[in-house]
Amino acid sequence: MTVVRARVVLVHGIRTSATMWRAQLEGLARYDVDAVAIDLPGHGRRMGEPFTLDGAIDAIADALRADGPDAPDAPARPSPVPRLLVGLSLGGYLAIETAARHPELLDGLVAASCGTRPRGVGLRGYLALAEAIGRLPDRGRALNDGFVRLMLSPAAARDVVAGGVALDVMQTTLTAVGAIDLEAALGALRCPVWLVNGQLDHFRLEERRLARAVGDGRLVVVPGATHLVSLSRPEAFTAVVLDAVAELERRAALGARTRRGSDPSG
């Protein structure tokens, strides 16, 4: 019987869906990692639902609870497997906030492509861009599809759009992300954190500042990768996630040995 090493929850970026994680789902399964990719409200199979920050956090928290020790009617498990939360771009910002609000639900966090605080002139610029794109006749669909074809391999481009493209969420999602105090959320975390950015990511501006805010963190830069790091360098990104799984396993084993050593009956 296959022994599951860890449970990984994958959270997608803006306008795309769970299908963007197909390469990671396949790669992690080969290493006995139970991985699930969710659709956020307003995206993918949940396209008709309104996006809110609290609703997105609830969706991520529910996925972390599923099949874990916090799941409803979960059987008693002496050694539950580690739970790792992974998010990219929008998903990365939301994963950080989820980890700050619900630290009991996860053992580690991989936050990718969110190396700049969403605030000030930059955020206002993206909101203005989103408004302009929303006024296009196709609400930006052709622009979106052309961009992914230009930047990604054919397989990765297909994965990005396979679950549909959320054309009406830019304003609401960007506004929601702007309400997150990223530095404070990172500073509140007590689990190990991997901040991952592509070498060519234009959002790397504050990556070192954000890394310094984390008590137990490490900054990983993937050579040759763009903002869509999991799609532009899928094998390298999956390797980072597997490294995080291995570290969580190591810590869990160390904790188990420490508990056994301190048990007077053992």
SEROTI-647998 format. One line per field, with one value per residue (C-alpha): residue number from 1; residue in three letters; x, y, z. Coordinates in steps of 0.5 Angstrom, whole numbers. Layout:
SEROTI-647998
i <- c(NUM|...) .
aa <- c(ALA|...) .
east <- c(X|...) .
north <- c(Y|...) .
up <- c(Z|...) .
//
This chain:
SEROTI-647998
i <- c(1|2|3|4|5|6|7|8|9|10|11|12|13|14|15|16|17|18|19|20|21|22|23|24|25|26|27|28|29|30|31|32|33|34|35|36|37|38|39|40|41|42|43|44|45|46|47|48|49|50|51|52|53|54|55|56|57|58|59|60|61|62|63|64|65|66|67|68|69|70|71|72|73|74|75|76|77|78|79|80|81|82|83|84|85|86|87|88|89|90|91|92|93|94|95|96|97|98|99|100|101|102|103|104|105|106|107|108|109|110|111|112|113|114|115|116|117|118|119|120|121|122|123|124|125|126|127|128|129|130|131|132|133|134|135|136|137|138|139|140|141|142|143|144|145|146|147|148|149|150|151|152|153|154|155|156|157|158|159|160|161|162|163|164|165|166|167|168|169|170|171|172|173|174|175|176|177|178|179|180|181|182|183|184|185|186|187|188|189|190|191|192|193|194|195|196|197|198|199|200|201|202|203|204|205|206|207|208|209|210|211|212|213|214|215|216|217|218|219|220|221|222|223|224|225|226|227|228|229|230|231|232|233|234|235|236|237|238|239|240|241|242|243|244|245|246|247|248|249|250|251|252|253|254|255|256|257|258|259|260|261|262|263|264|265|266) .
aa <- c(MET|THR|VAL|VAL|ARG|ALA|ARG|VAL|VAL|LEU|VAL|HIS|GLY|ILE|ARG|THR|SER|ALA|THR|MET|TRP|ARG|ALA|GLN|LEU|GLU|GLY|LEU|ALA|ARG|TYR|ASP|VAL|ASP|ALA|VAL|ALA|ILE|ASP|LEU|PRO|GLY|HIS|GLY|ARG|ARG|MET|GLY|GLU|PRO|PHE|THR|LEU|ASP|GLY|ALA|ILE|ASP|ALA|ILE|ALA|ASP|ALA|LEU|ARG|ALA|ASP|GLY|PRO|ASP|ALA|PRO|ASP|ALA|PRO|ALA|ARG|PRO|SER|PRO|VAL|PRO|ARG|LEU|LEU|VAL|GLY|LEU|SER|LEU|GLY|GLY|TYR|LEU|ALA|ILE|GLU|THR|ALA|ALA|ARG|HIS|PRO|GLU|LEU|LEU|ASP|GLY|LEU|VAL|ALA|ALA|SER|CYS|GLY|THR|ARG|PRO|ARG|GLY|VAL|GLY|LEU|ARG|GLY|TYR|LEU|ALA|LEU|ALA|GLU|ALA|ILE|GLY|ARG|LEU|PRO|ASP|ARG|GLY|ARG|ALA|LEU|ASN|ASP|GLY|PHE|VAL|ARG|LEU|MET|LEU|SER|PRO|ALA|ALA|ALA|ARG|ASP|VAL|VAL|ALA|GLY|GLY|VAL|ALA|LEU|ASP|VAL|MET|GLN|THR|THR|LEU|THR|ALA|VAL|GLY|ALA|ILE|ASP|LEU|GLU|ALA|ALA|LEU|GLY|ALA|LEU|ARG|CYS|PRO|VAL|TRP|LEU|VAL|ASN|GLY|GLN|LEU|ASP|HIS|PHE|ARG|LEU|GLU|GLU|ARG|ARG|LEU|ALA|ARG|ALA|VAL|GLY|ASP|GLY|ARG|LEU|VAL|VAL|VAL|PRO|GLY|ALA|THR|HIS|LEU|VAL|SER|LEU|SER|ARG|PRO|GLU|ALA|PHE|THR|ALA|VAL|VAL|LEU|ASP|ALA|VAL|ALA|GLU|LEU|GLU|ARG|ARG|ALA|ALA|LEU|GLY|ALA|ARG|THR|ARG|ARG|GLY|SER|ASP|PRO|SER|GLY) .
east <- c(0|3|4|2|8|4|-2|-1|-6|-5|-8|-8|-7|-11|-16|-14|-16|-14|-12|-6|-3|-3|4|5|-1|3|10|8|4|10|13|7|5|-3|-4|-10|-12|-18|-22|-22|-29|-30|-25|-26|-32|-34|-34|-41|-39|-37|-30|-29|-23|-26|-29|-23|-20|-25|-24|-17|-18|-24|-19|-13|-18|-21|-18|-14|-14|-19|-24|-31|-31|-24|-21|-16|-9|-3|1|-2|2|5|0|3|0|2|0|2|1|-6|-6|1|-2|-8|-4|0|-6|-10|-3|-4|-11|-11|-4|-7|-9|-2|5|9|8|10|8|11|11|8|15|12|7|0|0|1|2|3|-3|-7|-3|-6|-13|-13|-10|-15|-21|-18|-18|-25|-27|-25|-30|-28|-26|-19|-20|-15|-10|-10|-9|-4|0|0|2|8|10|9|10|4|2|3|-1|-7|-7|-8|-14|-17|-21|-24|-21|-25|-25|-29|-25|-19|-22|-25|-19|-14|-18|-18|-11|-9|-13|-8|-2|3|9|5|2|9|11|6|7|11|11|17|16|19|18|19|20|22|29|25|19|18|14|21|22|21|23|29|25|19|24|27|20|19|22|23|24|28|28|28|30|28|33|30|23|18|13|9|14|11|9|15|20|15|20|24|18|16|23|22|15|18|24|19|15|22|24|17|18|24|21|16|20|25|19|16|23|23|16|18|25|21|15|17|13|17) .
north <- c(0|7|11|19|23|30|33|39|45|49|56|59|66|71|69|62|56|49|47|51|46|40|39|40|35|30|31|31|24|21|22|20|27|28|34|38|44|48|53|60|64|67|62|56|51|57|62|65|66|73|74|76|76|72|67|66|65|60|56|55|53|48|45|44|41|36|29|32|31|37|35|33|26|25|18|19|19|18|21|26|27|34|39|44|50|53|59|63|70|72|65|66|73|69|63|68|71|64|62|68|67|59|57|51|48|48|46|50|55|56|63|64|70|75|79|86|89|90|98|105|107|100|97|104|102|95|97|102|97|92|97|99|91|90|96|92|88|81|84|82|75|75|79|74|68|72|73|66|63|68|67|59|53|50|45|50|55|50|48|56|57|49|51|58|65|69|76|80|79|83|89|85|81|86|91|85|83|91|90|85|87|82|84|83|77|74|76|73|66|61|55|54|59|58|65|63|68|67|70|74|76|83|83|81|88|87|80|81|85|80|75|78|79|71|68|61|63|62|66|61|64|60|61|63|63|69|71|65|61|54|54|57|52|47|41|46|49|42|40|46|44|37|40|43|37|33|39|38|30|31|36|31|26|30|32|25|22|28|26|19|21|25|20|17|10|9) .
up <- c(0|-2|4|3|5|5|3|-1|-3|-9|-10|-17|-20|-22|-28|-29|-25|-22|-29|-28|-23|-28|-28|-21|-19|-24|-21|-14|-15|-17|-11|-6|-5|-4|-8|-9|-13|-12|-16|-12|-12|-19|-22|-26|-24|-19|-24|-23|-15|-13|-11|-4|1|6|1|-2|5|7|1|2|9|7|3|8|13|8|9|15|23|23|18|20|23|21|25|30|27|31|26|21|15|14|10|6|3|-4|-8|-14|-15|-13|-10|-6|-3|-1|2|6|9|10|14|18|20|21|23|26|19|16|17|12|6|-1|-3|-10|-15|-9|-8|-8|-3|-6|-5|-7|-14|-17|-14|-17|-24|-24|-22|-28|-33|-30|-32|-39|-40|-38|-43|-49|-53|-51|-44|-45|-47|-54|-50|-44|-49|-53|-47|-45|-52|-52|-45|-44|-48|-51|-46|-40|-44|-45|-38|-36|-40|-40|-34|-37|-36|-31|-35|-29|-23|-24|-20|-14|-13|-14|-9|-4|-5|-3|4|6|10|7|12|18|16|14|21|24|21|26|20|15|9|2|-2|-9|-15|-22|-24|-29|-25|-25|-18|-15|-12|-5|-4|1|5|5|7|13|15|16|22|19|12|6|-1|-7|-14|-20|-26|-32|-30|-31|-26|-28|-25|-24|-31|-34|-30|-28|-26|-22|-19|-17|-14|-9|-7|-6|-2|2|3|5|10|13|14|17|22|24|25|29|33|34|37|42|44|45|49|53|55|62|60|53) .
//
